[in-house]
């Protein structure tokens, strides 16, 4: 919301329209076949307009359980899946069951700022875990931060804001650490559908006892362009979901009924389409890497790239908090400063910027880099 305010009063010439690389979500509507299915649901499925089960549509929970079991090579049952009003609510509901005021959650930095904001609003301390030079956190470093008040470690992979994909061995080590200390491991896999790796990105669900530690979060928004319908998921133990149910019933009563049915239809009918979307995102990622020399020659550094994001280090003698709004006026580019993803007392954010490239194609990537390469400070 803050970044959108930078657009106020700024006009962009016709030959240099605004490039908006701030939003980590698709701006296009769902594909036509899904919209047609949704229209039919609106007209002919009376239940889509009524309250539904608090933990979500049973058929959608079952579909997630079945596809996840097959995809991750483990056993996930429908009672270990809850549907939420977007992935942000999935995180909020999870934290509500794990933490009380004064508790602590370890979060790698740079972090997804909504996670930090919810922890702040809940009176929970965010304990920053610095990533290594590949932007990947390490369990050994997290072990030094665990206290009697630590309730969870929260990871995002593929990462927002850095885009990097955490290796399976890294996630395995975090799971072992969390289990040894009796705390939860939250893994937000909002961008799992755009992982560059083939096959399962990790083996955490292959562990028969996975639900004693692991809590996975997911969003249908990115996969099926259902951002406005707010459909996410939590995969956790049935006992954890019984507690989450209390939170959800108090806040939204049930997830969006139309959105849930749309997500189910997408899971059952849009596998090939989603595979094509993944290839397009991977091509845009390749375009970032292939064209980054345009910025590297001017002193920029590519710190991480993947899913929807490129995370970069700029060469200018000014904070990214000042540079980002200036780019709107001088380059016609809207992106987010690293200061939004870092605590004030942790160095680095003032030199970093996040580029969300999901809504620009190869030509847009080259245009973006050409504009940024012309900046002189």
C-alpha positions as CSV (number, residue, x, y, z in Angstrom):
1,X,0.0,0.0,0.0
2,X,2.9,2.4,0.7
3,X,4.4,1.8,-2.7
4,X,1.1,2.5,-4.5
5,X,1.1,6.0,-2.8
6,X,4.3,6.8,-4.7
7,X,2.2,6.8,-7.9
8,X,0.1,9.7,-6.8
9,X,0.6,12.8,-8.9
10,X,3.1,11.1,-11.2
11,X,2.4,10.9,-14.9
12,X,4.2,8.7,-17.3
13,X,4.8,9.6,-21.0
14,X,3.2,7.4,-23.7
15,X,6.7,6.2,-24.8
16,X,7.7,5.2,-21.3
17,X,4.7,3.7,-19.5
18,X,5.0,2.6,-16.0
19,X,6.6,-0.8,-15.4
20,X,5.0,-2.2,-12.3
21,X,7.3,-4.9,-10.8
22,X,6.1,-4.4,-7.3
23,X,3.2,-6.9,-7.2
24,X,3.9,-10.6,-6.4
25,X,0.6,-11.8,-7.9
26,X,-0.8,-12.3,-11.4
27,X,-2.8,-9.4,-12.7
28,X,-4.7,-11.4,-15.4
29,X,-8.1,-13.1,-14.6
30,X,-8.4,-16.8,-14.4
31,X,-8.2,-18.6,-17.8
32,X,-11.4,-18.6,-19.8
33,X,-12.4,-22.3,-19.1
34,X,-12.1,-21.7,-15.4
35,X,-14.2,-18.5,-15.6
36,X,-16.8,-20.4,-17.6
37,X,-16.9,-23.1,-14.9
38,X,-17.2,-20.4,-12.2
39,X,-20.1,-18.8,-14.1
40,X,-21.9,-22.2,-14.1
41,X,-21.2,-22.6,-10.4
42,X,-22.7,-19.2,-9.7
43,X,-25.9,-20.0,-11.6
44,X,-26.4,-23.6,-10.8
45,X,-24.7,-24.5,-7.5
46,X,-26.9,-23.1,-4.7
47,X,-24.5,-24.2,-2.0
48,X,-21.8,-21.9,-3.4
49,X,-23.8,-19.0,-2.0
50,X,-24.2,-20.3,1.5
51,X,-22.0,-20.9,4.6
52,X,-19.8,-24.0,4.3
53,X,-17.6,-26.0,6.6
54,X,-15.2,-23.9,8.5
55,X,-12.2,-25.9,7.5
56,X,-13.2,-25.9,3.8
57,X,-15.0,-27.8,1.1
58,X,-14.5,-31.5,1.8
59,X,-13.9,-32.3,-1.9
60,X,-11.1,-29.6,-2.1
61,X,-9.5,-30.9,1.0
62,X,-9.5,-34.4,-0.4
63,X,-8.1,-33.3,-3.7
64,X,-5.2,-31.4,-2.0
65,X,-4.5,-34.5,0.1
66,X,-4.5,-36.8,-2.9
67,X,-2.4,-34.6,-5.1
68,X,0.1,-33.7,-2.4
69,X,0.5,-37.4,-1.4
70,X,1.3,-38.3,-4.9
71,X,3.5,-35.2,-5.6
72,X,5.5,-35.4,-2.4
73,X,5.7,-39.2,-2.1
74,X,4.0,-39.2,1.4
75,X,0.7,-39.8,3.1
76,X,-1.6,-36.8,3.6
77,X,-5.2,-37.3,4.6
78,X,-8.1,-34.9,4.1
79,X,-8.3,-34.2,7.8
80,X,-4.8,-32.9,7.6
81,X,-5.8,-30.2,5.1
82,X,-7.7,-27.0,5.9
83,X,-8.8,-24.3,3.4
84,X,-8.3,-20.7,4.4
85,X,-9.1,-17.2,3.0
86,X,-5.8,-16.9,1.3
87,X,-2.3,-17.9,2.4
88,X,-1.9,-14.8,4.6
89,X,-4.8,-16.1,6.7
90,X,-3.2,-19.5,6.8
91,X,-0.2,-18.0,8.4
92,X,-2.2,-15.9,10.8
93,X,-4.3,-18.8,11.9
94,X,-1.3,-21.0,12.4
95,X,0.5,-18.4,14.5
96,X,-2.7,-18.0,16.6
97,X,-2.5,-21.6,17.6
98,X,1.2,-21.6,18.3
99,X,2.0,-18.4,20.0
100,X,0.9,-16.0,22.7
101,X,2.2,-12.5,23.5
102,X,5.9,-12.5,24.2
103,X,6.7,-15.7,22.3
104,X,9.2,-15.8,19.5
105,X,9.3,-17.1,15.9
106,X,12.6,-17.4,14.0
107,X,12.2,-15.9,10.5
108,X,15.0,-15.7,7.8
109,X,15.8,-12.2,6.5
110,X,15.0,-10.8,4.1
111,X,11.5,-11.8,5.2
112,X,8.0,-11.6,3.7
113,X,6.8,-8.4,5.3
114,X,3.2,-9.7,6.0
115,X,4.6,-12.4,8.2
116,X,6.5,-9.8,10.2
117,X,3.4,-7.6,10.4
118,X,1.2,-10.3,11.7
119,X,3.8,-11.4,14.3
120,X,4.0,-7.7,15.4
121,X,0.2,-7.4,15.7
122,X,0.1,-10.6,17.7
123,X,2.7,-9.4,20.2
124,X,5.1,-12.1,19.0
125,X,8.8,-11.3,18.6
126,X,10.3,-11.8,15.2
127,X,13.8,-13.2,15.6
128,X,15.7,-12.5,12.4
129,X,17.9,-15.3,10.9
130,X,20.4,-13.9,8.5
131,X,20.7,-15.9,5.2
132,X,24.1,-16.9,3.7
133,X,25.6,-15.4,0.6
134,X,23.2,-17.5,-1.6
135,X,20.3,-16.0,0.4
136,X,19.6,-19.4,2.0
137,X,19.3,-19.7,5.8
138,X,21.1,-22.5,7.6
139,X,19.7,-24.6,10.5
140,X,23.0,-24.4,12.4
141,X,22.6,-20.7,12.6
142,X,19.0,-21.0,13.6
143,X,20.0,-23.3,16.5
144,X,21.8,-20.5,18.1
145,X,18.7,-18.4,18.2
146,X,16.3,-20.9,19.9
147,X,15.2,-19.9,23.4
148,X,12.6,-21.1,25.8
149,X,10.1,-18.7,24.1
150,X,10.7,-20.0,20.6
151,X,7.6,-21.6,19.2
152,X,8.3,-21.9,15.5
153,X,10.7,-21.4,12.6
154,X,8.9,-19.9,9.5
155,X,10.4,-20.5,6.0
156,X,9.2,-19.5,2.5
157,X,10.4,-21.6,-0.4
158,X,10.6,-20.6,-3.2
159,X,11.4,-17.5,-1.3
160,X,9.6,-14.2,-1.2
161,X,11.4,-11.8,-1.6
162,X,14.6,-13.5,-2.8
163,X,13.2,-16.1,-5.2
164,X,15.7,-18.7,-4.2
165,X,14.6,-22.4,-3.8
166,X,15.8,-23.9,-0.6
167,X,17.5,-27.3,-1.2
168,X,15.8,-30.4,0.2
169,X,18.7,-31.0,2.6
170,X,18.3,-27.5,4.1
171,X,14.6,-28.1,4.8
172,X,15.4,-31.5,6.2
173,X,17.9,-30.0,8.6
174,X,15.4,-27.4,9.7
175,X,12.8,-30.1,10.3
176,X,15.3,-32.1,12.4
177,X,16.2,-29.0,14.4
178,X,12.5,-28.0,15.0
179,X,11.6,-31.6,16.0
180,X,14.6,-31.8,18.4
181,X,13.4,-28.7,20.2
182,X,9.7,-29.5,20.1
183,X,8.8,-26.4,18.0
184,X,6.9,-26.1,14.7
185,X,8.5,-25.8,11.3
186,X,6.2,-23.6,9.1
187,X,7.0,-23.9,5.4
188,X,5.2,-21.5,3.1
189,X,5.1,-22.9,-0.4
190,X,2.9,-20.3,-2.0
191,X,5.1,-20.4,-5.1
192,X,5.6,-24.2,-5.3
193,X,4.0,-24.4,-8.7
194,X,6.8,-22.4,-10.2
195,X,9.7,-24.2,-8.7
196,X,12.4,-24.9,-11.4
197,X,13.1,-28.4,-10.0
198,X,11.3,-31.4,-11.4
199,X,9.7,-33.8,-8.9
200,X,9.2,-33.1,-5.2
201,X,11.1,-30.1,-3.9
202,X,11.6,-31.9,-0.6
203,X,10.9,-35.2,1.2
204,X,9.4,-33.8,4.4
205,X,6.0,-35.5,3.7
206,X,7.7,-38.8,3.2
207,X,8.3,-39.0,6.9
208,X,5.3,-41.0,8.4
209,X,5.5,-38.7,11.5
210,X,5.7,-35.4,9.5
211,X,2.7,-33.8,11.2
212,X,4.4,-33.7,14.6
213,X,6.5,-30.8,13.4
214,X,5.7,-29.6,9.9
215,X,3.0,-27.1,8.9
216,X,2.8,-26.3,5.2
217,X,1.1,-23.2,3.8
218,X,-0.2,-22.8,0.2
219,X,-2.0,-20.4,-2.0
220,X,-4.3,-21.1,-5.0
221,X,-4.0,-17.5,-6.0
222,X,-0.8,-17.8,-8.0
223,X,-1.6,-21.2,-9.6
224,X,-5.1,-20.3,-11.0
225,X,-5.1,-16.5,-10.8
226,X,-7.7,-16.5,-8.0
227,X,-6.2,-13.6,-6.1
228,X,-9.5,-11.8,-5.6
229,X,-11.3,-15.0,-4.4
230,X,-8.9,-15.6,-1.5
231,X,-8.2,-19.3,-1.3
232,X,-5.3,-20.8,0.6
233,X,-4.5,-23.9,2.6
234,X,-2.8,-25.2,5.7
235,X,-1.5,-28.8,5.8
236,X,-0.9,-29.9,9.4
237,X,-1.9,-32.4,12.0
238,X,-5.6,-32.9,12.5
239,X,-5.2,-31.7,16.1
240,X,-3.5,-28.5,14.9
241,X,-6.4,-27.9,12.5
242,X,-8.9,-28.4,15.2
243,X,-7.3,-25.4,16.9
244,X,-7.1,-23.5,13.6
245,X,-10.8,-24.1,13.1
246,X,-11.5,-21.9,16.2
247,X,-9.6,-19.0,14.7
248,X,-11.2,-19.3,11.3
249,X,-14.7,-19.6,12.7
250,X,-14.2,-16.4,14.6
251,X,-12.8,-14.5,11.7
252,X,-14.4,-15.6,8.4
253,X,-16.7,-18.5,9.3
254,X,-15.8,-20.2,6.1
255,X,-13.6,-19.7,3.1
256,X,-15.0,-18.1,-0.1
257,X,-17.3,-20.8,-1.5
258,X,-17.0,-19.8,-5.2
259,X,-13.2,-19.6,-4.9
260,X,-13.0,-23.0,-3.3
261,X,-15.0,-24.6,-6.1
262,X,-12.9,-22.7,-8.6
263,X,-9.7,-24.1,-7.0
264,X,-11.1,-27.6,-7.1
265,X,-12.0,-27.3,-10.8
266,X,-8.6,-25.9,-11.5
267,X,-6.8,-28.8,-9.7
268,X,-8.9,-31.3,-11.6
269,X,-8.8,-29.8,-15.1
270,X,-6.0,-27.3,-15.5
271,X,-2.9,-29.4,-14.9
272,X,-1.6,-29.0,-18.5
273,X,-2.4,-25.2,-18.5
274,X,-0.6,-24.8,-15.1
275,X,2.5,-26.6,-16.5
276,X,2.5,-24.1,-19.3
277,X,2.3,-21.2,-16.9
278,X,5.3,-22.7,-15.0
279,X,7.3,-22.8,-18.2
280,X,6.5,-19.2,-19.0
281,X,7.6,-18.1,-15.5
282,X,10.8,-20.1,-15.8
283,X,11.5,-18.4,-19.2
284,X,11.1,-15.0,-17.6
285,X,13.5,-16.1,-14.9
286,X,15.9,-17.1,-17.6
287,X,15.5,-13.7,-19.2
288,X,16.4,-12.0,-15.9
289,X,19.6,-14.1,-15.7
290,X,20.5,-13.7,-19.4
291,X,20.0,-9.9,-19.4
292,X,21.3,-9.0,-16.0
293,X,24.7,-8.1,-17.5
294,X,23.1,-4.8,-18.5
295,X,23.0,-4.0,-14.8
296,X,26.0,-5.9,-13.7
297,X,28.1,-3.7,-15.9
298,X,26.9,-0.7,-13.9
299,X,27.7,-2.3,-10.5
300,X,24.4,-4.0,-9.7
301,X,24.4,-7.5,-8.2
302,X,21.8,-10.3,-8.6
303,X,21.4,-11.8,-5.1
304,X,18.6,-14.3,-5.8
305,X,16.3,-15.2,-8.6
306,X,13.3,-17.6,-9.0
307,X,9.6,-18.1,-8.8
308,X,8.2,-14.5,-9.2
309,X,11.2,-12.6,-8.0
310,X,14.7,-11.2,-8.6
311,X,16.4,-9.7,-5.6
312,X,19.1,-7.3,-6.4
313,X,21.7,-5.0,-4.8
314,X,22.0,-1.5,-6.2
315,X,25.3,0.5,-6.5
316,X,24.0,3.9,-5.4
317,X,25.0,5.9,-2.4
318,X,21.5,6.2,-1.1
319,X,19.0,4.0,0.8
320,X,16.7,1.8,-1.3
321,X,13.9,3.4,0.7
322,X,14.7,6.7,-1.0
323,X,15.7,5.1,-4.4
324,X,12.5,3.1,-4.9
325,X,10.1,6.1,-5.0
326,X,12.6,8.0,-7.0
327,X,12.5,5.3,-9.7
328,X,8.8,5.9,-10.2
329,X,9.6,9.4,-11.3
330,X,12.9,9.0,-13.1
331,X,12.6,5.6,-14.7
332,X,8.9,4.8,-14.7
333,X,9.5,1.7,-12.6
334,X,7.6,0.7,-9.4
335,X,9.4,-1.9,-7.3
336,X,9.9,-2.4,-3.6
337,X,13.0,-1.5,-1.4
338,X,14.8,-4.0,0.6
339,X,14.1,-2.0,3.7
340,X,10.5,-3.4,3.5
341,X,11.9,-6.9,4.0
342,X,14.4,-6.3,6.7
343,X,14.3,-5.1,10.4
344,X,15.7,-1.7,10.9
345,X,18.6,-3.0,13.0
346,X,19.8,-5.6,10.4
347,X,22.1,-4.2,7.7
348,X,21.6,-4.8,4.0
349,X,18.1,-3.8,3.2
350,X,19.1,-0.2,2.3
351,X,21.1,-1.6,-0.7
352,X,18.5,-4.1,-1.9
353,X,15.5,-4.1,-4.1
354,X,12.9,-6.7,-5.0
355,X,11.7,-7.1,-8.6
356,X,8.5,-9.1,-9.1
357,X,8.7,-10.2,-12.7
358,X,5.5,-12.4,-13.0
359,X,3.7,-9.8,-15.1
360,X,6.4,-8.7,-17.5
361,X,7.6,-10.8,-20.4
362,X,11.1,-11.2,-21.9
363,X,10.8,-7.8,-23.7
364,X,9.6,-6.2,-20.5
365,X,12.6,-7.6,-18.6
366,X,15.0,-6.1,-21.2
367,X,13.1,-2.7,-21.0
368,X,13.3,-2.8,-17.3
369,X,17.1,-3.4,-17.2
370,X,17.7,-0.8,-19.9
371,X,15.8,1.8,-17.8
372,X,17.7,0.9,-14.6
373,X,21.1,0.9,-16.4
374,X,20.6,4.5,-17.5
375,X,20.4,5.7,-13.9
376,X,23.2,7.9,-12.6
377,X,23.6,8.8,-9.0
